[in-house]
Amino acid sequence: MVVLSRLAKPLSISRNIQPIFVVHNNFSTSSSLNVKIYATAKEAVQDIPDNSKLLVGGFGLCGIPENLINALSETGQKGLTCVSNNAGVDDWGLGILLKTRQIKKMISSYVGENAEFARQYLSGELELEFTPQGTLAERIRAAGAGIPAFYTPTGYGTLIQEGGAPIKYSKTEKGKVEIESSAKEVGLESCGVWHASSREEKKKSLT
């Protein structure tokens, strides 16, 4: 896995400070990192092969590696699997790579503000693995710490357990639902019935 992160620059009055782009390669359960530092964003991403898995930093649109994402859109890698809190918006963040059809699969916790993402997913062009936010954060932390697996009760017994969604549309028939969550059982605890035989009679509640 390749980690794309944004490195904050120290405050300085010098105008000669150049941005530094950091890419971590081979981020896995070995807990060892192969860190490379580049002078430009394009240099940092140009060697990333097609079909790579990218761990993209940021929360929402805050702290995202926007220069690295823009550079990826220029170098044109295809078939990417992106692990991120979100899928950006239509013209910012990972939304840029969705627009250029460079992302094959998203592993995310929230994807609700990107119309192009929704269109690609509902049409079957894009794979999606939904993961609760806390579970996603722990999966990333565990991988960096060398922990191969962990247990969490979050989402157990639901479609989330298998990376699914409450509803999924057919790839071949437009508008047809293939997977739909079952109806919830509703227990009737109490109800009220109001009646009056005349305007003067007070309303009564029957339980």
C-alpha positions as CSV (number, residue, x, y, z in Angstrom):
1,M,0.0,0.0,0.0
2,V,1.2,3.5,-0.8
3,V,0.4,6.3,1.7
4,L,-0.2,9.8,0.3
5,S,0.0,12.3,3.1
6,R,0.2,16.1,3.5
7,L,3.2,17.4,5.3
8,A,2.7,20.8,7.0
9,K,5.5,23.3,6.4
10,P,7.0,25.1,9.4
11,L,6.3,28.8,9.7
12,S,9.2,30.8,8.2
13,I,9.8,34.3,6.7
14,S,12.1,32.7,4.1
15,R,10.7,32.7,0.6
16,N,13.1,29.9,-0.4
17,I,11.3,27.2,1.5
18,Q,10.1,24.6,-1.0
19,P,7.3,22.1,-0.4
20,I,8.2,18.6,0.5
21,F,6.2,15.6,-0.7
22,V,6.4,12.4,1.3
23,V,5.3,9.0,0.0
24,H,5.4,5.9,2.2
25,N,5.7,2.7,0.3
26,N,5.0,-0.9,1.4
27,F,2.8,0.1,4.3
28,S,1.7,-3.3,5.7
29,T,1.6,-5.5,8.7
30,S,5.4,-5.7,8.8
31,S,5.2,-2.2,10.5
32,S,8.3,-1.1,8.5
33,L,8.1,1.9,6.2
34,N,10.1,2.7,3.1
35,V,9.9,6.5,3.2
36,K,10.9,8.6,0.2
37,I,11.0,12.4,0.0
38,Y,10.5,14.2,-3.3
39,A,10.8,17.8,-4.4
40,T,7.7,17.9,-6.5
41,A,4.3,16.2,-6.4
42,K,4.7,14.7,-9.9
43,E,8.0,13.1,-9.0
44,A,6.4,11.6,-5.9
45,V,3.6,9.8,-7.7
46,Q,5.0,9.1,-11.2
47,D,6.3,5.6,-10.2
48,I,3.1,4.4,-8.6
49,P,1.9,1.6,-10.9
50,D,-1.6,0.9,-12.1
51,N,-3.9,-1.1,-9.8
52,S,-2.2,0.2,-6.7
53,K,-3.9,0.6,-3.3
54,L,-3.5,4.1,-1.9
55,L,-4.1,5.2,1.6
56,V,-5.1,8.9,1.2
57,G,-4.8,11.2,4.3
58,G,-7.2,13.8,5.5
59,F,-10.6,14.0,7.1
60,G,-13.4,15.2,4.8
61,L,-11.7,17.8,2.7
62,C,-9.4,18.9,5.6
63,G,-5.8,18.0,5.4
64,I,-6.0,16.1,2.1
65,P,-2.9,15.8,-0.1
66,E,-4.4,17.9,-2.8
67,N,-1.2,18.4,-4.8
68,L,-0.5,14.7,-4.9
69,I,-4.0,14.0,-6.0
70,N,-3.7,16.6,-8.8
71,A,-0.4,15.1,-9.8
72,L,-2.0,11.6,-10.0
73,S,-4.7,13.0,-12.3
74,E,-1.9,14.2,-14.6
75,T,0.1,11.0,-14.6
76,G,-3.0,8.9,-15.3
77,Q,-2.6,5.7,-13.3
78,K,-5.7,3.5,-13.6
79,G,-7.4,0.8,-11.5
80,L,-6.6,2.5,-8.2
81,T,-8.1,1.3,-4.9
82,C,-8.3,4.3,-2.5
83,V,-8.6,4.0,1.2
84,S,-10.0,7.2,2.6
85,N,-12.4,8.7,5.1
86,N,-14.4,10.1,2.1
87,A,-14.6,10.3,-1.7
88,G,-14.2,14.1,-1.9
89,V,-16.6,16.2,-3.9
90,D,-17.1,16.5,-7.6
91,D,-14.2,18.8,-8.3
92,W,-12.0,18.5,-5.3
93,G,-10.1,15.8,-3.4
94,L,-10.6,12.2,-4.7
95,G,-13.5,13.5,-6.7
96,I,-10.9,14.6,-9.3
97,L,-9.7,11.0,-9.7
98,L,-13.2,9.8,-9.9
99,K,-13.9,12.2,-12.7
100,T,-11.0,10.9,-14.7
101,R,-12.1,7.3,-14.0
102,Q,-8.8,6.4,-12.3
103,I,-10.4,4.8,-9.2
104,K,-11.6,1.3,-9.4
105,K,-12.6,0.8,-5.7
106,M,-13.2,3.0,-2.7
107,I,-12.8,1.8,1.0
108,S,-14.5,4.6,2.9
109,S,-16.8,5.5,5.8
110,Y,-18.6,8.5,4.3
111,V,-19.3,9.2,0.6
112,G,-22.4,11.3,0.6
113,E,-21.3,14.5,-1.0
114,N,-20.1,13.4,-4.4
115,A,-22.6,13.2,-7.2
116,E,-20.2,11.5,-9.6
117,F,-19.3,8.9,-7.0
118,A,-23.0,8.1,-6.6
119,R,-23.5,7.9,-10.4
120,Q,-20.5,5.5,-10.9
121,Y,-21.5,3.3,-7.9
122,L,-25.2,3.0,-8.8
123,S,-24.3,2.2,-12.4
124,G,-21.9,-0.6,-11.3
125,E,-18.7,1.2,-12.6
126,L,-17.2,1.6,-9.1
127,E,-16.7,-0.9,-6.3
128,L,-17.3,0.2,-2.7
129,E,-16.4,-1.3,0.6
130,F,-18.2,0.6,3.4
131,T,-16.4,0.6,6.7
132,P,-17.6,2.4,9.9
133,Q,-15.3,5.4,10.7
134,G,-13.9,3.9,13.9
135,T,-13.3,0.5,12.3
136,L,-11.6,2.2,9.3
137,A,-9.2,4.2,11.6
138,E,-8.4,1.0,13.6
139,R,-7.7,-1.0,10.5
140,I,-5.2,1.6,9.4
141,R,-3.6,1.8,12.8
142,A,-3.4,-1.9,13.2
143,A,-1.7,-2.3,9.8
144,G,0.9,0.3,10.8
145,A,1.5,-1.4,14.1
146,G,1.9,-4.9,12.6
147,I,-1.4,-6.3,13.9
148,P,-2.7,-8.7,11.2
149,A,-6.3,-8.7,12.5
150,F,-8.6,-7.5,15.3
151,Y,-12.2,-8.0,16.3
152,T,-14.9,-5.3,16.6
153,P,-18.6,-5.8,17.2
154,T,-19.5,-2.8,15.1
155,G,-21.8,-3.7,12.3
156,Y,-21.8,-7.4,13.3
157,G,-24.7,-9.3,11.8
158,T,-25.5,-6.6,9.2
159,L,-24.5,-6.0,5.6
160,I,-21.7,-3.8,6.9
161,Q,-20.0,-6.9,8.2
162,E,-19.3,-7.9,4.5
163,G,-18.6,-4.5,3.2
164,G,-22.1,-4.1,1.8
165,A,-24.8,-1.4,1.8
166,P,-28.5,-1.4,2.7
167,I,-29.4,-1.2,-0.9
168,K,-27.7,-2.2,-4.2
169,Y,-29.0,-1.7,-7.7
170,S,-28.7,-4.1,-10.6
171,K,-25.8,-3.6,-13.0
172,T,-27.8,-4.7,-16.0
173,E,-31.4,-3.4,-15.4
174,K,-31.7,0.2,-14.7
175,G,-33.6,1.0,-11.5
176,K,-33.9,-2.6,-10.3
177,V,-32.9,-3.3,-6.8
178,E,-30.7,-6.4,-6.3
179,I,-30.1,-6.3,-2.6
180,E,-32.4,-4.6,-0.2
181,S,-32.3,-4.5,3.6
182,S,-35.1,-6.5,5.3
183,A,-37.8,-4.6,7.0
184,K,-37.4,-3.9,10.6
185,E,-39.7,-5.6,13.1
186,V,-41.9,-3.1,14.8
187,G,-43.3,-3.9,18.3
188,L,-46.6,-2.3,19.2
189,E,-46.3,-0.9,22.7
190,S,-49.2,1.5,23.1
191,C,-51.7,3.4,21.0
192,G,-54.3,5.9,21.5
193,V,-57.8,6.2,20.0
194,W,-59.8,9.4,20.3
195,H,-63.5,9.7,19.9
196,A,-66.4,11.9,20.8
197,S,-70.2,11.4,20.3
198,S,-70.8,15.1,20.7
199,R,-68.9,18.3,20.7
200,E,-69.5,18.7,24.4
201,E,-68.1,15.2,25.3
202,K,-64.5,15.2,26.3
203,K,-62.1,13.2,24.2
204,K,-61.1,10.0,25.8
205,S,-57.9,8.1,25.3
206,L,-58.1,4.3,25.1
207,T,-54.9,2.4,25.5
